[in-house]
Amino acid sequence: MAQAQATHDTNVYFVPHHSRWPVFASVFLFVTMYGLASWFNETSFGKGMFFVGIAGLIAILFKWFADVILESVSGYYNKQVDGSFRMGMVWFIFSEVMFFGAFFGALFYARQYALPWLGGAGDGVMTNALLWDGFSAAWPSSGPGQVGGHFQTIPAWGLPLLNTLILLTSGVTVTIAHHALKAGHRKQLLVFLGLTVLLGCTFLFFQIEEYMHAYTELNLTLGSGIYGSTFFMLTGFHGAHVTLGTIMLAIIWLRCARGHFNKDNHFAFEAVAWYWHFVDVVWLGLFLFVYVL
């Protein structure tokens, strides 16, 4: 295994030196979001600023990852540091659960409370009669006034079902890769981890196809009222998480190819696998509550 000799006392908890990368990342993140907002408002410099910010973030993450990997292969981390990493990853995934929980909550509130009220249920009788007489509270809906015009929904048993099978399969392949790593089967590890990366890319390809179909043929856009906004908010943020997870899996594959892990020391692999399983579970909720019901 290609590892440098440890130059740090493994009995002492490793505290990293001061890093400039968080400051630089914050600056370029601001540039990215300011550029995106300017682009949406059709400012001349917005598009260019957005891509400058993205390029800067990619470069910073590359260098930041390189520093952390160097610390790992140099033997700086002991069992106590490993425990801290595990707790940090658990809390990170918990924060992601709360993140998506808020979006699912918005969907639930819109369907179970706001829409029936606007349709005249309960105290909404007067509101419905005066403002939106005859408005149907059936879901999916773009809300009173047909915001964004009429649209069609994406059938659950087409691309969404295919993407569900793809993600479930990727959960199996990453698990097989994990067992191969613990068993010391390097070739099997690289094959199944590579398959997981490929399945992640395939999922994203089909999601792009789905979005293009929705916009060009179904008139289903971000402007399609409450249904359009919740649909793209949930599926879009999930797609962003799949993108991040796929990138992390690709980095782990490269590290596996370089021999950075062994059966007793591979938390980076485990952390990414946890994240990927979380992404799978969120998609199952999306498939059920966004596409099927």
C-alpha atoms as an extended CHARMM CRD file, in Angstrom:
* protein
*
       293  EXT
         1         1  MET       CA              0.0000000000        0.0000000000        0.0000000000  PROA      1               0.0000000000
         2         2  ALA       CA              1.3990000000        3.3680000000       -0.9910000000  PROA      2               0.0000000000
         3         3  GLN       CA              1.5490000000        5.2040000000        2.3280000000  PROA      3               0.0000000000
         4         4  ALA       CA              4.1390000000        7.6090000000        3.6730000000  PROA      4               0.0000000000
         5         5  GLN       CA              5.8570000000        6.9640000000        6.9970000000  PROA      5               0.0000000000
         6         6  ALA       CA              4.0330000000        8.5140000000        9.9300000000  PROA      6               0.0000000000
         7         7  THR       CA              5.7180000000       11.6290000000       11.3290000000  PROA      7               0.0000000000
         8         8  HSD       CA              3.0920000000       12.2280000000       14.0130000000  PROA      8               0.0000000000
         9         9  ASP       CA              2.7240000000       10.6060000000       17.4360000000  PROA      9               0.0000000000
        10        10  THR       CA             -0.3210000000        8.3710000000       16.9850000000  PROA      10              0.0000000000
        11        11  ASN       CA             -1.0620000000        8.5990000000       20.7160000000  PROA      11              0.0000000000
        12        12  VAL       CA             -1.7800000000       12.3260000000       20.3410000000  PROA      12              0.0000000000
        13        13  TYR       CA             -5.0170000000       13.6210000000       18.8410000000  PROA      13              0.0000000000
        14        14  PHE       CA             -4.1740000000       15.2390000000       15.5070000000  PROA      14              0.0000000000
        15        15  VAL       CA             -5.2480000000       18.8780000000       15.1670000000  PROA      15              0.0000000000
        16        16  PRO       CA             -4.8320000000       20.1830000000       11.5920000000  PROA      16              0.0000000000
        17        17  HSD       CA             -2.8620000000       23.3310000000       10.9580000000  PROA      17              0.0000000000
        18        18  HSD       CA             -4.6720000000       26.5070000000       10.0120000000  PROA      18              0.0000000000
        19        19  SER       CA             -6.0620000000       26.2350000000        6.4880000000  PROA      19              0.0000000000
        20        20  ARG       CA             -6.7610000000       28.9890000000        3.9800000000  PROA      20              0.0000000000
        21        21  TRP       CA             -9.1700000000       26.8300000000        1.9740000000  PROA      21              0.0000000000
        22        22  PRO       CA            -12.3610000000       27.5690000000        3.9930000000  PROA      22              0.0000000000
        23        23  VAL       CA            -11.8490000000       31.3080000000        3.4900000000  PROA      23              0.0000000000
        24        24  PHE       CA            -11.2260000000       30.9290000000       -0.2430000000  PROA      24              0.0000000000
        25        25  ALA       CA            -14.1720000000       28.5510000000       -0.5670000000  PROA      25              0.0000000000
        26        26  SER       CA            -16.4670000000       31.0770000000        1.1300000000  PROA      26              0.0000000000
        27        27  VAL       CA            -15.3340000000       33.8230000000       -1.2540000000  PROA      27              0.0000000000
        28        28  PHE       CA            -15.9100000000       31.7260000000       -4.3660000000  PROA      28              0.0000000000
        29        29  LEU       CA            -19.2270000000       30.4260000000       -3.0240000000  PROA      29              0.0000000000
        30        30  PHE       CA            -20.3540000000       34.0380000000       -2.6570000000  PROA      30              0.0000000000
        31        31  VAL       CA            -19.1520000000       34.7780000000       -6.1990000000  PROA      31              0.0000000000
        32        32  THR       CA            -21.0550000000       31.7380000000       -7.4880000000  PROA      32              0.0000000000
        33        33  MET       CA            -24.3560000000       32.6130000000       -5.8150000000  PROA      33              0.0000000000
        34        34  TYR       CA            -24.1070000000       36.3160000000       -6.6540000000  PROA      34              0.0000000000
        35        35  GLY       CA            -23.3770000000       35.4000000000      -10.2530000000  PROA      35              0.0000000000
        36        36  LEU       CA            -26.3280000000       32.9970000000      -10.3380000000  PROA      36              0.0000000000
        37        37  ALA       CA            -28.7020000000       35.6140000000       -8.9190000000  PROA      37              0.0000000000
        38        38  SER       CA            -27.3960000000       38.1780000000      -11.4270000000  PROA      38              0.0000000000
        39        39  TRP       CA            -27.7850000000       35.6670000000      -14.2560000000  PROA      39              0.0000000000
        40        40  PHE       CA            -31.4140000000       35.0310000000      -13.2730000000  PROA      40              0.0000000000
        41        41  ASN       CA            -31.9810000000       38.8030000000      -13.3570000000  PROA      41              0.0000000000
        42        42  GLU       CA            -30.4110000000       38.9850000000      -16.8370000000  PROA      42              0.0000000000
        43        43  THR       CA            -27.3980000000       41.0240000000      -15.7580000000  PROA      43              0.0000000000
        44        44  SER       CA            -24.6180000000       41.0380000000      -18.3620000000  PROA      44              0.0000000000
        45        45  PHE       CA            -21.8830000000       39.7930000000      -16.0300000000  PROA      45              0.0000000000
        46        46  GLY       CA            -23.9900000000       37.2210000000      -14.1650000000  PROA      46              0.0000000000
        47        47  LYS       CA            -23.3180000000       34.1630000000      -16.3230000000  PROA      47              0.0000000000
        48        48  GLY       CA            -19.5690000000       34.7450000000      -16.4740000000  PROA      48              0.0000000000
        49        49  MET       CA            -19.3450000000       35.3800000000      -12.7280000000  PROA      49              0.0000000000
        50        50  PHE       CA            -21.2650000000       32.1860000000      -12.0150000000  PROA      50              0.0000000000
        51        51  PHE       CA            -18.8620000000       30.0230000000      -14.0020000000  PROA      51              0.0000000000
        52        52  VAL       CA            -15.8290000000       31.7790000000      -12.5110000000  PROA      52              0.0000000000
        53        53  GLY       CA            -17.1800000000       30.9280000000       -9.0710000000  PROA      53              0.0000000000
        54        54  ILE       CA            -17.7930000000       27.3010000000      -10.0330000000  PROA      54              0.0000000000
        55        55  ALA       CA            -14.2730000000       26.9670000000      -11.4630000000  PROA      55              0.0000000000
        56        56  GLY       CA            -12.7980000000       28.4710000000       -8.3030000000  PROA      56              0.0000000000
        57        57  LEU       CA            -14.7890000000       26.1200000000       -6.0730000000  PROA      57              0.0000000000
        58        58  ILE       CA            -13.6570000000       23.0780000000       -8.0680000000  PROA      58              0.0000000000
        59        59  ALA       CA             -9.9980000000       24.1350000000       -7.8220000000  PROA      59              0.0000000000
        60        60  ILE       CA            -10.2690000000       24.7900000000       -4.0830000000  PROA      60              0.0000000000
        61        61  LEU       CA            -12.0150000000       21.4970000000       -3.3850000000  PROA      61              0.0000000000
        62        62  PHE       CA             -9.3200000000       19.6660000000       -5.3580000000  PROA      62              0.0000000000
        63        63  LYS       CA             -6.5670000000       21.2310000000       -3.2450000000  PROA      63              0.0000000000
        64        64  TRP       CA             -8.5180000000       20.8300000000       -0.0100000000  PROA      64              0.0000000000
        65        65  PHE       CA             -9.1770000000       17.1510000000       -0.6860000000  PROA      65              0.0000000000
        66        66  ALA       CA             -5.4900000000       16.6970000000       -1.5380000000  PROA      66              0.0000000000
        67        67  ASP       CA             -4.4380000000       18.1310000000        1.8370000000  PROA      67              0.0000000000
        68        68  VAL       CA             -6.8370000000       15.8930000000        3.7700000000  PROA      68              0.0000000000
        69        69  ILE       CA             -5.7900000000       12.7920000000        1.8160000000  PROA      69              0.0000000000
        70        70  LEU       CA             -2.1330000000       13.5990000000        2.4830000000  PROA      70              0.0000000000
        71        71  GLU       CA             -2.8550000000       13.7960000000        6.2100000000  PROA      71              0.0000000000
        72        72  SER       CA             -4.5690000000       10.4140000000        6.0440000000  PROA      72              0.0000000000
        73        73  VAL       CA             -1.8750000000        8.5280000000        4.1160000000  PROA      73              0.0000000000
        74        74  SER       CA              0.8510000000       10.1370000000        6.2320000000  PROA      74              0.0000000000
        75        75  GLY       CA             -0.4610000000        8.3270000000        9.3100000000  PROA      75              0.0000000000
        76        76  TYR       CA             -1.6650000000       11.3650000000       11.2530000000  PROA      76              0.0000000000
        77        77  TYR       CA             -5.0360000000        9.8830000000       12.2000000000  PROA      77              0.0000000000
        78        78  ASN       CA             -5.5020000000        7.5620000000       15.1680000000  PROA      78              0.0000000000
        79        79  LYS       CA             -8.5600000000        5.7590000000       16.5460000000  PROA      79              0.0000000000
        80        80  GLN       CA             -9.7450000000        8.8420000000       18.3920000000  PROA      80              0.0000000000
        81        81  VAL       CA             -9.6220000000       10.9310000000       15.2220000000  PROA      81              0.0000000000
        82        82  ASP       CA            -11.4440000000        8.1310000000       13.3880000000  PROA      82              0.0000000000
        83        83  GLY       CA            -14.1960000000        8.2660000000       16.0270000000  PROA      83              0.0000000000
        84        84  SER       CA            -14.4930000000       12.0300000000       15.5640000000  PROA      84              0.0000000000
        85        85  PHE       CA            -14.8430000000       11.5650000000       11.8130000000  PROA      85              0.0000000000
        86        86  ARG       CA            -17.6070000000        9.0240000000       12.3350000000  PROA      86              0.0000000000
        87        87  MET       CA            -19.5380000000       11.2850000000       14.6970000000  PROA      87              0.0000000000
        88        88  GLY       CA            -19.0850000000       14.1930000000       12.2890000000  PROA      88              0.0000000000
        89        89  MET       CA            -20.4440000000       12.1510000000        9.3810000000  PROA      89              0.0000000000
        90        90  VAL       CA            -23.4130000000       10.9690000000       11.4430000000  PROA      90              0.0000000000
        91        91  TRP       CA            -24.3410000000       14.5510000000       12.3430000000  PROA      91              0.0000000000
        92        92  PHE       CA            -23.8220000000       15.6710000000        8.7480000000  PROA      92              0.0000000000
        93        93  ILE       CA            -26.2260000000       13.0310000000        7.4570000000  PROA      93              0.0000000000
        94        94  PHE       CA            -28.6730000000       13.9710000000       10.2300000000  PROA      94              0.0000000000
        95        95  SER       CA            -28.5460000000       17.5890000000        9.0150000000  PROA      95              0.0000000000
        96        96  GLU       CA            -29.2900000000       16.3120000000        5.5020000000  PROA      96              0.0000000000
        97        97  VAL       CA            -32.2720000000       14.3770000000        6.8490000000  PROA      97              0.0000000000
        98        98  MET       CA            -33.6020000000       17.6150000000        8.3600000000  PROA      98              0.0000000000
        99        99  PHE       CA            -32.8870000000       19.4350000000        5.0680000000  PROA      99              0.0000000000
       100       100  PHE       CA            -35.0480000000       17.0740000000        3.0410000000  PROA      100             0.0000000000
       101       101  GLY       CA            -37.5200000000       16.7650000000        5.9020000000  PROA      101             0.0000000000
       102       102  ALA       CA            -38.2830000000       20.4780000000        5.5220000000  PROA      102             0.0000000000
       103       103  PHE       CA            -38.9680000000       20.0280000000        1.7930000000  PROA      103             0.0000000000
       104       104  PHE       CA            -41.1640000000       16.9870000000        2.3370000000  PROA      104             0.0000000000
       105       105  GLY       CA            -42.9410000000       18.9840000000        5.0330000000  PROA      105             0.0000000000
       106       106  ALA       CA            -43.6210000000       21.7850000000        2.5510000000  PROA      106             0.0000000000
       107       107  LEU       CA            -45.0750000000       19.2540000000        0.1110000000  PROA      107             0.0000000000
       108       108  PHE       CA            -47.2440000000       17.7070000000        2.8390000000  PROA      108             0.0000000000
       109       109  TYR       CA            -48.4930000000       21.1190000000        4.0290000000  PROA      109             0.0000000000
       110       110  ALA       CA            -49.3660000000       22.2280000000        0.5130000000  PROA      110             0.0000000000
       111       111  ARG       CA            -51.2900000000       19.0430000000       -0.2700000000  PROA      111             0.0000000000
       112       112  GLN       CA            -53.0040000000       18.3630000000        3.0480000000  PROA      112             0.0000000000
       113       113  TYR       CA            -53.6760000000       21.8660000000        4.3940000000  PROA      113             0.0000000000
       114       114  ALA       CA            -53.2050000000       24.7770000000        1.9650000000  PROA      114             0.0000000000
       115       115  LEU       CA            -54.8340000000       23.2320000000       -1.1050000000  PROA      115             0.0000000000
       116       116  PRO       CA            -57.9910000000       21.9510000000        0.6460000000  PROA      116             0.0000000000
       117       117  TRP       CA            -58.3940000000       25.3200000000        2.3790000000  PROA      117             0.0000000000
       118       118  LEU       CA            -58.1740000000       27.1790000000       -0.9210000000  PROA      118             0.0000000000
       119       119  GLY       CA            -60.7090000000       24.7390000000       -2.3230000000  PROA      119             0.0000000000
       120       120  GLY       CA            -63.2500000000       25.6860000000        0.3410000000  PROA      120             0.0000000000
       121       121  ALA       CA            -62.6180000000       23.1060000000        3.0620000000  PROA      121             0.0000000000
       122       122  GLY       CA            -63.1240000000       24.2300000000        6.6580000000  PROA      122             0.0000000000
       123       123  ASP       CA            -62.5930000000       27.9610000000        7.1980000000  PROA      123             0.0000000000
       124       124  GLY       CA            -61.7010000000       28.4080000000        3.5430000000  PROA      124             0.0000000000
       125       125  VAL       CA            -65.3400000000       28.4040000000        2.3530000000  PROA      125             0.0000000000
       126       126  MET       CA            -65.5850000000       32.1880000000        2.2240000000  PROA      126             0.0000000000
       127       127  THR       CA            -62.1500000000       32.5510000000        0.6310000000  PROA      127             0.0000000000
       128       128  ASN       CA            -63.0500000000       30.0640000000       -2.0650000000  PROA      128             0.0000000000
       129       129  ALA       CA            -66.4260000000       31.6550000000       -2.7690000000  PROA      129             0.0000000000
       130       130  LEU       CA            -65.1010000000       35.2130000000       -3.0130000000  PROA      130             0.0000000000
       131       131  LEU       CA            -61.7700000000       34.7250000000       -4.7280000000  PROA      131             0.0000000000
       132       132  TRP       CA            -61.5930000000       31.3270000000       -6.4400000000  PROA      132             0.0000000000
       133       133  ASP       CA            -65.1380000000       30.1080000000       -6.8390000000  PROA      133             0.0000000000
       134       134  GLY       CA            -65.1100000000       26.6850000000       -8.4500000000  PROA      134             0.0000000000
       135       135  PHE       CA            -61.4290000000       26.0670000000       -7.8220000000  PROA      135             0.0000000000
       136       136  SER       CA            -60.7320000000       22.3440000000       -7.5660000000  PROA      136             0.0000000000
       137       137  ALA       CA            -58.4190000000       21.2400000000       -4.7660000000  PROA      137             0.0000000000
       138       138  ALA       CA            -57.2930000000       18.1140000000       -6.6310000000  PROA      138             0.0000000000
       139       139  TRP       CA            -53.5800000000       17.2740000000       -6.6840000000  PROA      139             0.0000000000
       140       140  PRO       CA            -51.4750000000       17.8800000000       -8.7310000000  PROA      140             0.0000000000
       141       141  SER       CA            -52.3560000000       21.5330000000       -8.9580000000  PROA      141             0.0000000000
       142       142  SER       CA            -50.6430000000       24.7380000000       -9.9960000000  PROA      142             0.0000000000
       143       143  GLY       CA            -52.8480000000       26.6120000000       -7.5400000000  PROA      143             0.0000000000
       144       144  PRO       CA            -55.6410000000       29.1370000000       -8.0440000000  PROA      144             0.0000000000
       145       145  GLY       CA            -55.4540000000       30.9110000000      -11.3710000000  PROA      145             0.0000000000
       146       146  GLN       CA            -53.5160000000       28.0620000000      -13.0270000000  PROA      146             0.0000000000
       147       147  VAL       CA            -50.1390000000       29.6760000000      -12.4050000000  PROA      147             0.0000000000
       148       148  GLY       CA            -47.8480000000       28.7720000000      -15.2870000000  PROA      148             0.0000000000
       149       149  GLY       CA            -50.6780000000       27.3380000000      -17.3680000000  PROA      149             0.0000000000
       150       150  HSD       CA            -51.8430000000       23.7660000000      -17.7530000000  PROA      150             0.0000000000
       151       151  PHE       CA            -49.2180000000       21.0570000000      -17.4730000000  PROA      151             0.0000000000
       152       152  GLN       CA            -48.8570000000       17.3000000000      -17.4670000000  PROA      152             0.0000000000
       153       153  THR       CA            -47.1170000000       15.2380000000      -14.8290000000  PROA      153             0.0000000000
       154       154  ILE       CA            -44.3830000000       12.6750000000      -15.4030000000  PROA      154             0.0000000000
       155       155  PRO       CA            -45.6990000000        9.0840000000      -15.1640000000  PROA      155             0.0000000000
       156       156  ALA       CA            -44.1670000000        7.2280000000      -12.2280000000  PROA      156             0.0000000000
       157       157  TRP       CA            -43.7190000000        3.9790000000      -14.1330000000  PROA      157             0.0000000000
       158       158  GLY       CA            -41.4320000000        5.3510000000      -16.8250000000  PROA      158             0.0000000000
       159       159  LEU       CA            -38.0920000000        7.0530000000      -16.1810000000  PROA      159             0.0000000000
       160       160  PRO       CA            -38.7530000000        7.5350000000      -12.4330000000  PROA      160             0.0000000000
       161       161  LEU       CA            -39.1570000000        3.7660000000      -11.9710000000  PROA      161             0.0000000000
       162       162  LEU       CA            -36.0450000000        3.1210000000      -14.0570000000  PROA      162             0.0000000000
       163       163  ASN       CA            -34.0620000000        5.5960000000      -11.9620000000  PROA      163             0.0000000000
       164       164  THR       CA            -35.3640000000        3.9350000000       -8.8040000000  PROA      164             0.0000000000
       165       165  LEU       CA            -34.0490000000        0.5660000000       -9.9930000000  PROA      165             0.0000000000
       166       166  ILE       CA            -30.7420000000        2.1900000000      -10.9420000000  PROA      166             0.0000000000
       167       167  LEU       CA            -30.2470000000        3.7340000000       -7.5040000000  PROA      167             0.0000000000
       168       168  LEU       CA            -31.2790000000        0.5470000000       -5.6850000000  PROA      168             0.0000000000
       169       169  THR       CA            -28.8070000000       -1.4080000000       -7.8120000000  PROA      169             0.0000000000
       170       170  SER       CA            -26.0760000000        1.1150000000       -7.0110000000  PROA      170             0.0000000000
       171       171  GLY       CA            -26.7350000000        0.5630000000       -3.3170000000  PROA      171             0.0000000000
       172       172  VAL       CA            -26.0810000000       -3.1420000000       -3.8560000000  PROA      172             0.0000000000
       173       173  THR       CA            -22.8980000000       -2.5810000000       -5.8640000000  PROA      173             0.0000000000
       174       174  VAL       CA            -21.3740000000       -0.1980000000       -3.3020000000  PROA      174             0.0000000000
       175       175  THR       CA            -22.1420000000       -2.7280000000       -0.5560000000  PROA      175             0.0000000000
       176       176  ILE       CA            -20.4360000000       -5.5020000000       -2.5310000000  PROA      176             0.0000000000
       177       177  ALA       CA            -17.4530000000       -3.1790000000       -3.0410000000  PROA      177             0.0000000000
       178       178  HSD       CA            -17.3190000000       -2.5440000000        0.7030000000  PROA      178             0.0000000000
       179       179  HSD       CA            -17.2750000000       -6.2560000000        1.4850000000  PROA      179             0.0000000000
       180       180  ALA       CA            -14.5900000000       -6.7570000000       -1.1720000000  PROA      180             0.0000000000
       181       181  LEU       CA            -12.4470000000       -4.0770000000        0.4860000000  PROA      181             0.0000000000
       182       182  LYS       CA            -12.7650000000       -5.7250000000        3.8860000000  PROA      182             0.0000000000
       183       183  ALA       CA            -11.9190000000       -9.1020000000        2.3440000000  PROA      183             0.0000000000
       184       184  GLY       CA             -8.8840000000       -7.7060000000        0.5210000000  PROA      184             0.0000000000
       185       185  HSD       CA            -10.2580000000       -8.4480000000       -2.9620000000  PROA      185             0.0000000000
       186       186  ARG       CA             -8.8510000000       -5.4080000000       -4.7490000000  PROA      186             0.0000000000
       187       187  LYS       CA            -10.0550000000       -6.2500000000       -8.2580000000  PROA      187             0.0000000000
       188       188  GLN       CA            -13.6210000000       -6.9350000000       -7.1390000000  PROA      188             0.0000000000
       189       189  LEU       CA            -13.5410000000       -3.7130000000       -5.1440000000  PROA      189             0.0000000000
       190       190  LEU       CA            -12.5700000000       -1.6180000000       -8.1600000000  PROA      190             0.0000000000
       191       191  VAL       CA            -15.0840000000       -3.3150000000      -10.4710000000  PROA      191             0.0000000000
       192       192  PHE       CA            -18.1270000000       -2.8610000000       -8.2180000000  PROA      192             0.0000000000
       193       193  LEU       CA            -17.1580000000        0.6050000000       -7.0300000000  PROA      193             0.0000000000
       194       194  GLY       CA            -16.6900000000        1.5930000000      -10.6760000000  PROA      194             0.0000000000
       195       195  LEU       CA            -20.1360000000        0.1900000000      -11.4390000000  PROA      195             0.0000000000
       196       196  THR       CA            -21.5690000000        2.3460000000       -8.6590000000  PROA      196             0.0000000000
       197       197  VAL       CA            -20.0340000000        5.4690000000      -10.2120000000  PROA      197             0.0000000000
       198       198  LEU       CA            -21.3970000000        4.4530000000      -13.6200000000  PROA      198             0.0000000000
       199       199  LEU       CA            -24.8820000000        3.8930000000      -12.1980000000  PROA      199             0.0000000000
       200       200  GLY       CA            -24.7770000000        7.3140000000      -10.5320000000  PROA      200             0.0000000000
       201       201  CYS       CA            -23.8760000000        8.9460000000      -13.8520000000  PROA      201             0.0000000000
       202       202  THR       CA            -26.6570000000        6.9830000000      -15.5770000000  PROA      202             0.0000000000
       203       203  PHE       CA            -29.1940000000        8.1920000000      -13.0230000000  PROA      203             0.0000000000
       204       204  LEU       CA            -28.1650000000       11.8030000000      -13.6340000000  PROA      204             0.0000000000
       205       205  PHE       CA            -28.3660000000       11.3360000000      -17.4000000000  PROA      205             0.0000000000
       206       206  PHE       CA            -31.9440000000       10.0770000000      -17.1720000000  PROA      206             0.0000000000
       207       207  GLN       CA            -32.8960000000       12.8530000000      -14.7720000000  PROA      207             0.0000000000
       208       208  ILE       CA            -31.6490000000       15.4290000000      -17.2840000000  PROA      208             0.0000000000
       209       209  GLU       CA            -33.6910000000       13.6560000000      -19.9580000000  PROA      209             0.0000000000
       210       210  GLU       CA            -36.7240000000       13.8160000000      -17.6660000000  PROA      210             0.0000000000
       211       211  TYR       CA            -36.2810000000       17.5390000000      -17.0420000000  PROA      211             0.0000000000
       212       212  MET       CA            -35.9130000000       18.2790000000      -20.7490000000  PROA      212             0.0000000000
       213       213  HSD       CA            -39.0770000000       16.2920000000      -21.4760000000  PROA      213             0.0000000000
       214       214  ALA       CA            -40.9400000000       18.1060000000      -18.6950000000  PROA      214             0.0000000000
       215       215  TYR       CA            -39.9600000000       21.5640000000      -19.9320000000  PROA      215             0.0000000000
       216       216  THR       CA            -40.2930000000       21.0420000000      -23.6740000000  PROA      216             0.0000000000
       217       217  GLU       CA            -43.2920000000       18.7180000000      -23.9380000000  PROA      217             0.0000000000
       218       218  LEU       CA            -45.2770000000       18.7590000000      -20.6780000000  PROA      218             0.0000000000
       219       219  ASN       CA            -45.0760000000       22.4810000000      -19.8190000000  PROA      219             0.0000000000
       220       220  LEU       CA            -43.9770000000       21.3720000000      -16.3480000000  PROA      220             0.0000000000
       221       221  THR       CA            -41.5400000000       24.0400000000      -15.1400000000  PROA      221             0.0000000000
       222       222  LEU       CA            -40.4630000000       25.8050000000      -11.9780000000  PROA      222             0.0000000000
       223       223  GLY       CA            -43.1930000000       28.3120000000      -12.7790000000  PROA      223             0.0000000000
       224       224  SER       CA            -45.9700000000       25.6880000000      -12.7200000000  PROA      224             0.0000000000
       225       225  GLY       CA            -47.3750000000       26.8100000000       -9.3960000000  PROA      225             0.0000000000
       226       226  ILE       CA            -47.0240000000       24.8230000000       -6.2050000000  PROA      226             0.0000000000
       227       227  TYR       CA            -46.6410000000       21.4770000000       -7.9550000000  PROA      227             0.0000000000
       228       228  GLY       CA            -43.8490000000       22.6600000000      -10.2420000000  PROA      228             0.0000000000
       229       229  SER       CA            -41.9430000000       24.3790000000       -7.4300000000  PROA      229             0.0000000000
       230       230  THR       CA            -42.1290000000       21.4200000000       -5.0280000000  PROA      230             0.0000000000
       231       231  PHE       CA            -41.3780000000       18.9010000000       -7.7950000000  PROA      231             0.0000000000
       232       232  PHE       CA            -38.2030000000       20.6240000000       -8.9730000000  PROA      232             0.0000000000
       233       233  MET       CA            -37.1810000000       21.6290000000       -5.4680000000  PROA      233             0.0000000000
       234       234  LEU       CA            -37.2360000000       18.0310000000       -4.2290000000  PROA      234             0.0000000000
       235       235  THR       CA            -35.9510000000       16.2450000000       -7.3130000000  PROA      235             0.0000000000
       236       236  GLY       CA            -33.4410000000       18.9990000000       -8.1210000000  PROA      236             0.0000000000
       237       237  PHE       CA            -31.8150000000       19.0360000000       -4.6930000000  PROA      237             0.0000000000
       238       238  HSD       CA            -31.7610000000       15.2590000000       -4.7160000000  PROA      238             0.0000000000
       239       239  GLY       CA            -30.0480000000       15.3570000000       -8.1040000000  PROA      239             0.0000000000
       240       240  ALA       CA            -27.4640000000       17.7550000000       -6.6590000000  PROA      240             0.0000000000
       241       241  HSD       CA            -26.8080000000       15.2590000000       -3.8680000000  PROA      241             0.0000000000
       242       242  VAL       CA            -26.4580000000       12.4130000000       -6.3720000000  PROA      242             0.0000000000
       243       243  THR       CA            -23.9640000000       14.5420000000       -8.3050000000  PROA      243             0.0000000000
       244       244  LEU       CA            -21.9200000000       15.1920000000       -5.1690000000  PROA      244             0.0000000000
       245       245  GLY       CA            -22.1170000000       11.5280000000       -4.1610000000  PROA      245             0.0000000000
       246       246  THR       CA            -20.9800000000       10.3950000000       -7.6110000000  PROA      246             0.0000000000
       247       247  ILE       CA            -17.9940000000       12.7460000000       -7.4840000000  PROA      247             0.0000000000
       248       248  MET       CA            -17.0500000000       11.4500000000       -4.0380000000  PROA      248             0.0000000000
       249       249  LEU       CA            -17.3780000000        7.8440000000       -5.1980000000  PROA      249             0.0000000000
       250       250  ALA       CA            -15.1080000000        8.5880000000       -8.1700000000  PROA      250             0.0000000000
       251       251  ILE       CA            -12.5020000000       10.0860000000       -5.8350000000  PROA      251             0.0000000000
       252       252  ILE       CA            -12.7240000000        7.0390000000       -3.5670000000  PROA      252             0.0000000000
       253       253  TRP       CA            -12.2820000000        4.7820000000       -6.6170000000  PROA      253             0.0000000000
       254       254  LEU       CA             -9.0680000000        6.6310000000       -7.4960000000  PROA      254             0.0000000000
       255       255  ARG       CA             -7.8720000000        6.2930000000       -3.9200000000  PROA      255             0.0000000000
       256       256  CYS       CA             -8.6640000000        2.5730000000       -3.9380000000  PROA      256             0.0000000000
       257       257  ALA       CA             -6.6940000000        2.2090000000       -7.1660000000  PROA      257             0.0000000000
       258       258  ARG       CA             -3.7610000000        3.9340000000       -5.4500000000  PROA      258             0.0000000000
       259       259  GLY       CA             -3.9940000000        1.5290000000       -2.5060000000  PROA      259             0.0000000000
       260       260  HSD       CA             -4.9190000000        4.0960000000        0.1330000000  PROA      260             0.0000000000
       261       261  PHE       CA             -7.2290000000        1.7750000000        2.0970000000  PROA      261             0.0000000000
       262       262  ASN       CA             -7.0380000000       -1.5750000000        3.8440000000  PROA      262             0.0000000000
       263       263  LYS       CA             -9.5830000000       -3.7460000000        5.6520000000  PROA      263             0.0000000000
       264       264  ASP       CA             -8.9750000000       -1.9830000000        8.9910000000  PROA      264             0.0000000000
       265       265  ASN       CA             -8.5270000000        1.6060000000        7.8320000000  PROA      265             0.0000000000
       266       266  HSD       CA            -11.0510000000        2.8280000000        5.2700000000  PROA      266             0.0000000000
       267       267  PHE       CA            -13.4280000000        5.2580000000        6.9250000000  PROA      267             0.0000000000
       268       268  ALA       CA            -13.4200000000        7.5860000000        3.9010000000  PROA      268             0.0000000000
       269       269  PHE       CA            -14.9370000000        4.7300000000        1.8980000000  PROA      269             0.0000000000
       270       270  GLU       CA            -17.5070000000        4.0420000000        4.6290000000  PROA      270             0.0000000000
       271       271  ALA       CA            -18.4760000000        7.7020000000        4.8920000000  PROA      271             0.0000000000
       272       272  VAL       CA            -19.1970000000        7.9510000000        1.1710000000  PROA      272             0.0000000000
       273       273  ALA       CA            -21.1010000000        4.6400000000        1.2820000000  PROA      273             0.0000000000
       274       274  TRP       CA            -23.2620000000        5.9750000000        4.1480000000  PROA      274             0.0000000000
       275       275  TYR       CA            -23.9670000000        9.1100000000        2.1550000000  PROA      275             0.0000000000
       276       276  TRP       CA            -24.8710000000        7.0770000000       -0.9300000000  PROA      276             0.0000000000
       277       277  HSD       CA            -27.3050000000        4.8940000000        1.0130000000  PROA      277             0.0000000000
       278       278  PHE       CA            -28.8910000000        8.0640000000        2.4070000000  PROA      278             0.0000000000
       279       279  VAL       CA            -29.3500000000        9.3450000000       -1.1550000000  PROA      279             0.0000000000
       280       280  ASP       CA            -31.0160000000        6.0340000000       -2.0610000000  PROA      280             0.0000000000
       281       281  VAL       CA            -33.4630000000        6.2500000000        0.8350000000  PROA      281             0.0000000000
       282       282  VAL       CA            -34.4040000000        9.8620000000        0.0250000000  PROA      282             0.0000000000
       283       283  TRP       CA            -35.1390000000        8.8610000000       -3.5660000000  PROA      283             0.0000000000
       284       284  LEU       CA            -37.5060000000        6.1250000000       -2.4020000000  PROA      284             0.0000000000
       285       285  GLY       CA            -39.4450000000        8.7840000000       -0.4990000000  PROA      285             0.0000000000
       286       286  LEU       CA            -39.4250000000       11.0270000000       -3.5660000000  PROA      286             0.0000000000
       287       287  PHE       CA            -40.6130000000        8.2550000000       -5.8450000000  PROA      287             0.0000000000
       288       288  LEU       CA            -43.5040000000        7.4540000000       -3.5220000000  PROA      288             0.0000000000
       289       289  PHE       CA            -44.7090000000       10.9370000000       -2.5130000000  PROA      289             0.0000000000
       290       290  VAL       CA            -43.8240000000       12.9460000000       -5.6310000000  PROA      290             0.0000000000
       291       291  TYR       CA            -44.3750000000       10.5220000000       -8.5090000000  PROA      291             0.0000000000
       292       292  VAL       CA            -46.7390000000        7.7780000000       -7.2890000000  PROA      292             0.0000000000
       293       293  LEU       CA            -49.1540000000        9.4050000000       -4.8190000000  PROA      293             0.0000000000
